[in-house]
Amino acid sequence: MMYTAALTILFASCFIIHQASAIYLEPDCGTVDLNSKNSNPWMALIRNKTDFLCTGTLISNQFILTAASCIINRNQILVRLGESQNLTTAEEYSVKKAYVHVNFSSKTLENNIALLEFHKVVIFQPHIRPICIFISPKMKSWKDRAISFRSTFWVQNPNGFVADNWVVDRDNRNCDNPFGWLVTESQICVGPANLDSCSPGNPISRVYKYENSLRHIQLGLLSSCSSNGIYTDVVSFSTWIMERVWDIEIIMN
């Protein structure tokens, strides 16, 4: 049950809720064990009983971040973590509840963001770890200065594995958008798109240094692609994510 907390959110003073860090949703996030065979331990494979549906990312010990367009009207969703070409220790989790953004538009794909909550808590291991999510909307300016992102996606074969590709940040005003609508401030346009990896929910990220620690930060999730990739800007939805993961209501004064 949600409780209401009237908060004047002063991120400059680095408030802390639910033992989260001052800057990240999950304190123990975004690092890769050099001895692990999985270089993307936050990648989640979302499927139902018969088919692969899309991609997601582990962002806490009980939540997956993905695209609303992937899971809306879907039943019996399952999530596999720790999947890798060189690893056979993947774990599967059933979904307790799906949160789809109330303003998601299937026509324009605005607000194309969703969360999946597991029945049970994930135990972090070297090959299963969360990616970092900024909890301050003010970090959007850091993202806006980026000229490239690390794109991670599933390449499907009988075993499934994760591969990386660098994509260039494109100016939203010059985005080649075949759907005829303008890219908004809560979306990121990058290109050229890798048409072999157009799975909704694919993350784009960058490495960020905070308190002498390098962390992988998720900045976007794939919404659609043609010649360009259109991503939901994750930082723009940091409050929406916090409210559901931490089970609070944040009132901006």
Sequence and secondary structure as in RCSB ss.txt:
>XXXX:A:sequence
MMYTAALTILFASCFIIHQASAIYLEPDCGTVDLNSKNSNPWMALIRNKTDFLCTGTLISNQFILTAASCIINRN
QILVRLGESQNLTTAEEYSVKKAYVHVNFSSKTLENNIALLEFHKVVIFQPHIRPICIFISPKMKSWKDRAISFR
STFWVQNPNGFVADNWVVDRDNRNCDNPFGWLVTESQICVGPANLDSCSPGNPISRVYKYENSLRHIQLGLLSSC
SSNGIYTDVVSFSTWIMERVWDIEIIMN
>XXXX:A:secstr
  EEEEE   GGG    TT  SSBSSSS S   TT S S TTEEEEE SS EEEEEEE SSSEEEE HHHHTT  
S EEEES BTTB   EEEEEEEEEE TT  TTT TT  EEEEESS    BTTB   B B  GGGHHHHHT SEEE
EEEEE SSS EEEEEEEEEE GGG   TTS    TTEEEEES  GGG  TT EEEEEEEETTEEEEEEEEEEEEE
SSSEEEEEGGGGHHHHHHHHTTEEEEE 
